[in-house]
Amino acid sequence: MCVLLGIVLILGAFIAIPYYNVWQQEMSGRAEFAKAEQNRKIKIEEAKANLEAEKLNAQAEIERARGAAEAIRIENGSLTPTYIQYLWVRQQNDLNNKTVIYVPTETNLPILEASRLPKP
């Protein structure tokens, strides 16, 4: 009786193991498909975010250009040397901890240095 039970168990294992392997591969395939689908959705969302950022950057650039055009219009359509000097000085605020030395000249325009000597 015990030998018969052992033979039935072995035969059952020979039948069940191939079905289990097929089932396991099917589940693995489904998991890989779900992962690929999720990665695709993530890439689509990233592309949408990049598109939105580019649209906002374009709108900001348009507004900057409108502001510059309005400033020029207020100046009666002409840029005066004084206004150009003002813009240059205002730009110097963005130098981030760099030393700038202003040297007065006859026309009160700053002298732009050609190069700096390396620090010893």
ROSE-4610 file (N, C-alpha, C; in Angstrom, 1 decimal, always signed):
// ROSE-4610
residu = [M/M/M/C/C/C/V/V/V/L/L/L/L/L/L/G/G/G/I/I/I/V/V/V/L/L/L/I/I/I/L/L/L/G/G/G/A/A/A/F/F/F/I/I/I/A/A/A/I/I/I/P/P/P/Y/Y/Y/Y/Y/Y/N/N/N/V/V/V/W/W/W/Q/Q/Q/Q/Q/Q/E/E/E/M/M/M/S/S/S/G/G/G/R/R/R/A/A/A/E/E/E/F/F/F/A/A/A/K/K/K/A/A/A/E/E/E/Q/Q/Q/N/N/N/R/R/R/K/K/K/I/I/I/K/K/K/I/I/I/E/E/E/E/E/E/A/A/A/K/K/K/A/A/A/N/N/N/L/L/L/E/E/E/A/A/A/E/E/E/K/K/K/L/L/L/N/N/N/A/A/A/Q/Q/Q/A/A/A/E/E/E/I/I/I/E/E/E/R/R/R/A/A/A/R/R/R/G/G/G/A/A/A/A/A/A/E/E/E/A/A/A/I/I/I/R/R/R/I/I/I/E/E/E/N/N/N/G/G/G/S/S/S/L/L/L/T/T/T/P/P/P/T/T/T/Y/Y/Y/I/I/I/Q/Q/Q/Y/Y/Y/L/L/L/W/W/W/V/V/V/R/R/R/Q/Q/Q/Q/Q/Q/N/N/N/D/D/D/L/L/L/N/N/N/N/N/N/K/K/K/T/T/T/V/V/V/I/I/I/Y/Y/Y/V/V/V/P/P/P/T/T/T/E/E/E/T/T/T/N/N/N/L/L/L/P/P/P/I/I/I/L/L/L/E/E/E/A/A/A/S/S/S/R/R/R/L/L/L/P/P/P/K/K/K/P/P/P]
num = [1/1/1/2/2/2/3/3/3/4/4/4/5/5/5/6/6/6/7/7/7/8/8/8/9/9/9/10/10/10/11/11/11/12/12/12/13/13/13/14/14/14/15/15/15/16/16/16/17/17/17/18/18/18/19/19/19/20/20/20/21/21/21/22/22/22/23/23/23/24/24/24/25/25/25/26/26/26/27/27/27/28/28/28/29/29/29/30/30/30/31/31/31/32/32/32/33/33/33/34/34/34/35/35/35/36/36/36/37/37/37/38/38/38/39/39/39/40/40/40/41/41/41/42/42/42/43/43/43/44/44/44/45/45/45/46/46/46/47/47/47/48/48/48/49/49/49/50/50/50/51/51/51/52/52/52/53/53/53/54/54/54/55/55/55/56/56/56/57/57/57/58/58/58/59/59/59/60/60/60/61/61/61/62/62/62/63/63/63/64/64/64/65/65/65/66/66/66/67/67/67/68/68/68/69/69/69/70/70/70/71/71/71/72/72/72/73/73/73/74/74/74/75/75/75/76/76/76/77/77/77/78/78/78/79/79/79/80/80/80/81/81/81/82/82/82/83/83/83/84/84/84/85/85/85/86/86/86/87/87/87/88/88/88/89/89/89/90/90/90/91/91/91/92/92/92/93/93/93/94/94/94/95/95/95/96/96/96/97/97/97/98/98/98/99/99/99/100/100/100/101/101/101/102/102/102/103/103/103/104/104/104/105/105/105/106/106/106/107/107/107/108/108/108/109/109/109/110/110/110/111/111/111/112/112/112/113/113/113/114/114/114/115/115/115/116/116/116/117/117/117/118/118/118/119/119/119/120/120/120]
x = [+0.8/+0.0/+0.9/+1.9/+2.8/+3.6/+3.9/+4.6/+3.7/+2.5/+1.5/+1.3/+1.2/+1.0/+2.2/+3.4/+4.6/+4.6/+4.2/+4.2/+3.2/+2.0/+1.0/+1.5/+2.2/+2.8/+3.8/+4.7/+5.7/+5.1/+4.1/+3.4/+2.7/+2.1/+1.4/+2.4/+3.6/+4.6/+5.0/+5.2/+5.6/+4.5/+3.3/+2.2/+2.1/+2.2/+1.9/+3.1/+4.3/+5.5/+5.5/+5.2/+5.1/+4.0/+2.9/+1.8/+2.2/+2.9/+3.4/+4.4/+5.3/+6.3/+5.6/+4.6/+3.9/+3.2/+2.5/+1.8/+2.8/+4.0/+5.0/+5.5/+5.8/+6.3/+5.2/+3.9/+2.8/+2.8/+2.9/+2.9/+4.1/+5.2/+6.4/+6.2/+5.7/+5.4/+4.4/+3.4/+2.4/+3.1/+4.0/+4.7/+5.6/+6.3/+7.2/+6.3/+5.2/+4.3/+3.8/+3.4/+2.9/+4.0/+5.2/+6.4/+6.7/+6.7/+6.9/+5.8/+4.6/+3.4/+3.6/+4.0/+4.2/+5.4/+6.5/+7.6/+7.2/+6.3/+5.8/+5.0/+4.1/+3.3/+4.2/+5.2/+6.2/+6.8/+7.3/+7.9/+7.0/+5.7/+4.7/+4.5/+4.4/+4.2/+5.4/+6.6/+7.8/+7.8/+7.4/+7.4/+6.4/+5.2/+4.2/+4.7/+5.4/+6.0/+7.0/+7.9/+8.9/+8.2/+7.1/+6.4/+5.8/+5.2/+4.6/+5.7/+6.9/+8.0/+8.4/+8.5/+9.0/+7.9/+6.7/+5.6/+5.7/+5.9/+6.1/+7.3/+8.4/+9.6/+9.4/+8.7/+8.4/+7.5/+6.5/+5.7/+6.5/+7.4/+8.2/+9.1/+9.6/+10.5/+9.7/+8.4/+7.6/+7.3/+7.0/+6.7/+7.9/+9.1/+10.4/+10.5/+10.3/+10.4/+9.4/+8.2/+7.2/+7.6/+8.2/+8.6/+9.8/+10.7/+11.8/+11.2/+10.3/+9.7/+9.0/+8.3/+7.6/+8.6/+9.7/+10.7/+11.3/+11.5/+12.1/+11.0/+9.8/+8.7/+8.6/+8.8/+8.7/+9.9/+11.0/+12.2/+12.1/+10.9/+10.6/+11.2/+11.4/+11.9/+13.4/+14.1/+15.5/+16.2/+17.3/+18.2/+19.3/+19.2/+20.2/+21.5/+22.6/+23.8/+23.7/+22.9/+22.7/+21.9/+20.9/+20.1/+20.9/+21.7/+22.6/+23.5/+24.1/+25.0/+24.2/+23.0/+22.2/+21.9/+21.6/+21.4/+22.7/+23.8/+25.1/+25.4/+25.2/+25.4/+24.4/+23.2/+22.2/+22.6/+23.2/+23.6/+24.7/+25.5/+26.6/+26.1/+24.9/+24.4/+24.4/+24.4/+24.4/+25.8/+26.8/+28.2/+28.5/+27.7/+27.9/+29.3/+29.6/+30.8/+32.0/+31.9/+33.1/+33.4/+34.7/+35.1/+35.0/+34.4/+34.3/+34.8/+35.7/+36.2/+35.8/+35.1/+34.6/+35.7/+36.1/+37.0/+36.3/+36.2/+35.5/+36.3/+35.6/+36.2/+35.5/+36.0/+35.4/+33.9/+33.5/+32.1/+31.3/+31.9/+31.2/+30.7/+31.4/+31.1/+32.2/+31.8/+32.8/+33.7/+35.0/+36.0/+35.8/+35.6/+35.5/+36.9/+37.3/+38.6/+38.7/+39.9/+40.1/+40.4/+41.2/+41.6/+42.0/+42.1/+42.5/+43.8/+44.6/+45.9/+45.6/+46.2/+45.9/+46.4/+45.7/+46.1/+47.3/+48.3/+49.5/+49.2]
y = [-1.2/+0.0/+1.3/+1.3/+2.4/+2.6/+1.5/+1.6/+2.1/+1.7/+2.2/+3.7/+4.2/+5.6/+6.4/+5.9/+6.5/+6.7/+5.6/+5.6/+6.6/+6.7/+7.7/+9.1/+9.3/+10.7/+11.0/+10.1/+10.4/+10.7/+9.8/+10.1/+11.4/+11.8/+13.0/+14.2/+14.0/+15.1/+15.2/+14.1/+14.2/+14.9/+14.8/+15.5/+16.9/+17.2/+18.5/+19.5/+19.0/+19.9/+20.7/+20.0/+20.8/+21.8/+21.5/+22.5/+23.7/+23.4/+24.4/+25.3/+24.7/+25.5/+26.5/+26.0/+26.8/+27.9/+27.6/+28.7/+29.7/+29.3/+30.2/+31.1/+30.6/+31.4/+32.4/+32.0/+32.9/+34.0/+33.7/+34.8/+35.7/+35.1/+36.0/+36.9/+36.4/+37.2/+38.3/+38.0/+39.1/+40.1/+39.7/+40.7/+41.6/+41.0/+41.8/+42.7/+42.3/+43.1/+44.3/+44.0/+45.1/+46.1/+45.6/+46.5/+47.4/+46.8/+47.5/+48.6/+48.2/+49.1/+50.3/+50.1/+51.1/+52.0/+51.5/+52.3/+53.2/+52.6/+53.4/+54.6/+54.3/+55.4/+56.5/+56.1/+57.0/+57.9/+57.3/+58.1/+59.0/+58.6/+59.5/+60.7/+60.5/+61.6/+62.5/+61.9/+62.8/+63.7/+63.1/+63.9/+65.0/+64.7/+65.7/+66.8/+66.5/+67.5/+68.3/+67.7/+68.5/+69.4/+69.0/+69.8/+71.0/+70.8/+71.9/+72.9/+72.3/+73.2/+74.1/+73.5/+74.2/+75.3/+75.0/+76.0/+77.1/+76.8/+77.9/+78.7/+78.1/+78.8/+79.8/+79.3/+80.1/+81.3/+81.1/+82.2/+83.2/+82.7/+83.6/+84.5/+83.8/+84.6/+85.6/+85.2/+86.2/+87.4/+87.1/+88.2/+89.1/+88.5/+89.2/+90.2/+89.6/+90.4/+91.5/+91.3/+92.3/+93.4/+93.0/+94.0/+94.9/+94.2/+95.0/+95.9/+95.4/+96.3/+97.5/+97.2/+98.3/+99.3/+98.8/+99.7/+100.6/+100.0/+100.8/+101.8/+101.4/+102.3/+103.5/+103.2/+104.3/+105.2/+104.7/+105.5/+106.2/+106.3/+107.0/+106.2/+104.9/+104.1/+104.2/+104.8/+104.9/+104.5/+103.9/+103.6/+104.6/+105.3/+106.3/+105.7/+106.3/+105.8/+105.7/+106.6/+106.5/+105.3/+104.9/+103.8/+102.5/+102.5/+101.3/+101.1/+102.2/+102.2/+101.6/+102.1/+101.6/+100.1/+99.6/+98.2/+97.4/+97.9/+97.2/+97.1/+98.2/+98.2/+97.3/+97.3/+96.4/+94.9/+94.6/+93.2/+92.8/+93.7/+93.4/+92.7/+92.9/+92.2/+90.7/+90.2/+88.7/+88.1/+88.8/+88.2/+87.2/+87.2/+86.2/+86.2/+87.1/+87.2/+87.4/+88.1/+88.4/+89.9/+90.2/+91.6/+92.4/+93.6/+94.5/+95.8/+96.4/+97.7/+98.7/+99.7/+100.7/+101.8/+102.1/+103.2/+104.3/+105.5/+106.5/+107.0/+107.3/+107.7/+109.1/+109.6/+110.9/+110.8/+109.7/+109.6/+108.9/+108.6/+107.9/+106.5/+105.9/+104.5/+103.6/+102.5/+101.6/+101.0/+100.7/+100.1/+98.6/+97.8/+96.4/+95.8/+95.1/+94.5/+93.4/+93.3/+92.2/+90.9/+91.0/+89.7/+90.0/+89.0/+89.1/+88.4/+89.0/+88.3/+87.2/+86.0/+84.9/+85.2/+84.8/+85.0/+84.1/+84.7/+83.9/+82.8]
z = [+0.0/+0.0/+0.0/+0.8/+0.9/-0.4/-1.1/-2.3/-3.4/-3.4/-4.3/-4.1/-2.9/-2.6/-3.1/-2.9/-3.4/-4.9/-5.6/-7.1/-7.5/-6.9/-7.3/-7.1/-6.0/-5.7/-6.7/-7.1/-8.1/-9.5/-9.9/-11.1/-11.1/-10.0/-9.8/-10.0/-9.4/-9.5/-11.0/-11.7/-13.1/-13.9/-13.6/-14.3/-13.9/-12.5/-12.0/-12.3/-12.3/-12.4/-13.8/-14.9/-16.1/-16.1/-15.6/-15.5/-14.6/-13.5/-12.6/-13.3/-14.1/-14.8/-15.8/-16.5/-17.5/-16.8/-15.7/-14.9/-14.4/-13.9/-13.4/-14.5/-15.7/-16.8/-17.2/-17.2/-17.5/-16.5/-15.3/-14.2/-14.4/-14.7/-14.9/-16.1/-17.2/-18.4/-18.1/-17.3/-16.9/-16.1/-15.2/-14.3/-15.2/-16.2/-17.0/-17.9/-18.4/-19.2/-18.4/-17.1/-16.3/-16.0/-15.8/-15.5/-16.8/-18.0/-19.2/-19.4/-19.1/-19.3/-18.3/-17.1/-16.1/-16.6/-17.1/-17.5/-18.7/-19.6/-20.7/-20.2/-19.2/-18.7/-18.0/-17.4/-16.7/-17.8/-18.9/-19.9/-20.6/-20.7/-21.3/-20.4/-19.1/-18.1/-18.1/-18.1/-18.2/-19.4/-20.6/-21.8/-21.7/-21.1/-20.9/-20.0/-18.9/-18.0/-18.8/-19.6/-20.3/-21.3/-22.0/-22.9/-22.2/-21.0/-20.2/-19.8/-19.4/-19.0/-20.2/-21.3/-22.5/-22.9/-22.7/-23.0/-22.1/-20.8/-19.8/-20.0/-20.4/-20.7/-21.9/-22.9/-24.1/-23.7/-22.8/-22.4/-21.6/-20.8/-20.0/-20.9/-22.0/-22.9/-23.7/-24.0/-24.7/-23.8/-22.5/-21.6/-21.4/-21.4/-21.2/-22.4/-23.6/-24.8/-24.9/-24.4/-24.4/-23.4/-22.3/-21.3/-21.9/-22.6/-23.2/-24.3/-25.1/-26.1/-25.5/-24.4/-23.7/-23.1/-22.6/-22.0/-23.1/-24.3/-25.4/-25.9/-25.9/-26.4/-25.4/-24.1/-23.1/-23.3/-23.8/-24.0/-25.4/-25.9/-27.2/-28.4/-28.2/-29.3/-29.6/-28.6/-28.8/-27.5/-27.7/-26.5/-26.4/-25.3/-25.1/-24.4/-24.6/-23.9/-22.4/-21.8/-20.4/-20.0/-20.8/-20.6/-20.8/-21.8/-22.0/-20.8/-20.3/-19.2/-18.0/-17.8/-16.7/-16.8/-18.0/-18.2/-17.9/-18.3/-18.0/-16.5/-15.8/-14.4/-13.7/-14.1/-13.5/-13.8/-14.9/-15.2/-14.3/-13.8/-12.9/-11.6/-11.2/-10.0/-10.1/-11.3/-11.6/-11.6/-11.2/-11.3/-10.2/-9.1/-8.1/-7.5/-6.6/-5.8/-6.6/-7.8/-8.5/-8.3/-8.2/-8.0/-9.3/-9.2/-10.4/-9.9/-10.6/-10.3/-11.4/-11.0/-12.0/-12.1/-13.3/-13.5/-14.3/-13.8/-14.5/-15.7/-16.8/-18.0/-18.4/-19.5/-19.9/-20.2/-20.8/-21.1/-20.1/-18.9/-17.8/-18.1/-19.1/-19.5/-18.8/-18.3/-17.7/-18.7/-18.3/-19.1/-18.9/-19.9/-19.7/-19.8/-18.8/-18.8/-19.8/-20.5/-21.5/-20.8/-19.8/-19.1/-17.7/-16.9/-15.5/-15.3/-14.5/-14.1/-13.2/-13.3/-12.4/-11.0/-10.0/-8.6/-8.3/-7.6/-7.2/-6.2]
